[in-house]
């Protein structure tokens, strides 16, 4: 199991679905653990009742159906699907509305979904998802990007409130993939994922949504900086080392 998880951590996101399917066939007795611990690129489905798209993941799945955060109905229909309590459902609706504004401001589009459910410790868990398609055919295309996707998964475990404070444990995963195919930029493919965790004890005076929002905003800023330094920074360093720009090459050439 450890070897399988280690393999999936090193697998490019765009190949993770194929690799996971192969591992499930090899390790059927570990299927539940693999599905719960391995993050895959997010998929999207349309809620017919609301006319809005929502994101599919393990946290809104019951059997082979997925619950929409907009109507709280399962697609395909499922009669006895798991539902949050009425109080938590109200918080879920508010979180989806607020997170949609956050998504538009930071991502200039894309799709977001928020799901909440009770845990066994008298607290609850919230999952915040964002999918931004930057491919050639999508609204978020940038520059010479032929294909591109940003999938962000933020899972926050909220402990029971004690003396006006609560414990928050945030686990965030970002999966990035991009491909260029242009005469000027050439053909280039880059993909990878990064995961980080944050624990904080915060006052609940302003509400859980404010605390969770600040933690996600801080975490996404750190993840973007890490991706910029690790993936883009190191890639640029290696390319410039192997294929230095023409002006540097001319400077290094000895005079005849």
Number of C-alpha atoms within 10 A of each C-alpha: 11 7 8 16 16 10 14 22 17 11 17 17 23 17 13 19 17 10 16 22 13 11 19 16 11 11 13 10 10 14 15 10 11 19 14 11 11 15 22 19 21 19 11 13 13 13 19 12 10 10 10 14 17 23 23 19 20 14 17 23 16 15 7 10 16 24 26 26 24 19 14 19 20 22 17 10 12 15 8 8 16 15 16 15 12 9 8 18 17 11 17 24 18 13 23 19 14 14 19 17 14 16 18 13 10 9 15 12 19 19 19 25 25 29 26 25 19 16 12 6 10 10 15 17 19 23 21 22 26 23 25 23 20 22 19 17 10 14 13 17 16 13 9 17 19 20 19 22 22 20 24 23 24 23 22 24 22 23 18 14 14 10 7 10 15 18 19 21 18 22 18 22 19 24 23 21 20 19 19 20 14 12 8 8 11 10 12 12 13 14 18 17 21 15 14 14 13 14 13 13 13 17 16 17 10 9 10 17 17 12 18 23 16 11 20 20 12 12 20 18 11 13 19 13 12 14 18 13 13 12 16 13 12 13 14 13 12 12 11 12 10 9 10 12 11 9 8 10 10 10 9 9 8 6 6 3
